[in-house]
């Protein structure tokens, strides 16, 4: 074994590293096609599209504030709704999916 590769990390420190981001289920209801498409494109940059109007995003506090600010530019308060549901790590590990794929949108470009 190479001793310089082994590094003891205190448990509290590793817990902090994993607790820096929180899983958010983000659901939106936006009647206008143009605004809905813009919101969808913004959310794709922050997480995984899992249902037609639903994303799962692992976000730090800073990323959450940035995402909310970006979304706010395009939302109409009287018509649009975006909800953020934080999930604890225990809840994330217990998520179950019934049924198949549809939403995909994951495209990989190699340059």
C-alpha positions in Angstrom: 0.0 0.0 0.0 1.1 3.5 -0.6 0.8 5.4 2.7 0.7 8.8 1.0 -2.6 7.8 -0.7 -4.2 6.9 2.5 -5.7 9.9 4.3 -7.8 9.8 7.4 -10.7 12.1 7.2 -12.7 12.8 10.4 -16.3 11.6 10.2 -17.6 15.1 10.9 -15.8 16.5 7.9 -17.1 13.9 5.5 -20.6 14.5 6.8 -20.3 18.2 6.1 -19.1 17.5 2.6 -22.1 15.4 1.8 -24.5 17.7 3.6 -23.4 20.7 1.5 -26.0 19.9 -1.1 -29.7 19.0 -0.7 -31.9 17.1 -3.1 -34.8 19.3 -4.2 -37.8 18.0 -6.1 -38.8 21.0 -8.2 -42.3 21.0 -9.7 -43.7 23.7 -12.0 -47.0 24.6 -13.5 -46.7 27.3 -16.2 -49.5 27.7 -18.7 -47.5 29.8 -21.2 -45.5 27.6 -23.7 -42.6 30.2 -24.1 -42.1 30.7 -20.3 -42.5 27.0 -19.6 -39.8 26.2 -22.2 -37.5 28.8 -20.7 -38.0 27.4 -17.2 -37.4 23.9 -18.4 -34.1 25.0 -20.1 -32.9 26.7 -16.9 -33.7 23.6 -14.8 -31.9 21.3 -17.2 -28.7 23.2 -16.2 -29.2 22.4 -12.5 -30.6 18.9 -12.3 -32.3 15.8 -13.9 -35.6 15.9 -15.7 -37.6 13.0 -14.2 -41.3 13.8 -15.0 -42.9 16.2 -17.5 -43.0 19.1 -15.0 -40.6 17.8 -12.4 -36.9 17.9 -11.8 -34.6 16.4 -9.2 -31.7 18.7 -8.3 -28.8 18.4 -5.8 -28.1 22.0 -4.9 -26.0 23.9 -2.4 -27.5 26.9 -0.8 -25.7 29.2 -3.2 -27.0 27.2 -6.2 -30.5 27.3 -4.9 -30.5 31.1 -4.6 -28.9 31.3 -8.1 -31.6 29.0 -9.6 -34.4 30.9 -7.9 -33.1 34.2 -9.2 -32.8 32.9 -12.7 -36.3 31.5 -12.7 -37.8 34.7 -11.2 -36.8 36.6 -14.3 -39.3 34.6 -16.4 -42.2 33.8 -14.0 -45.5 35.6 -13.9 -46.7 35.6 -10.2 -50.4 35.5 -11.1 -50.1 32.6 -13.5 -47.0 30.5 -12.8 -46.1 28.3 -9.9 -42.7 26.7 -9.1 -42.4 24.6 -6.0 -39.2 23.4 -4.3 -39.5 20.3 -2.1 -36.3 19.6 -0.1 -35.6 15.9 0.7 -33.4 14.7 3.5 -30.8 12.2 2.7 -32.8 9.4 4.3 -35.8 10.3 2.1 -33.7 10.4 -1.0 -32.4 6.9 -0.4 -36.0 5.6 -0.1 -37.4 7.1 -3.3 -39.2 4.5 -5.4 -40.1 4.7 -9.1 -43.0 2.8 -10.6 -43.3 2.8 -14.4 -41.1 3.6 -17.3 -38.9 6.4 -18.8 -40.4 9.1 -20.9 -38.5 12.3 -20.0 -34.9 12.0 -21.3 -33.3 15.2 -22.7 -29.8 14.0 -21.7 -27.6 14.7 -24.6 -23.8 14.4 -24.5 -21.6 16.3 -27.0 -18.0 15.4 -27.4 -15.6 17.9 -28.9 
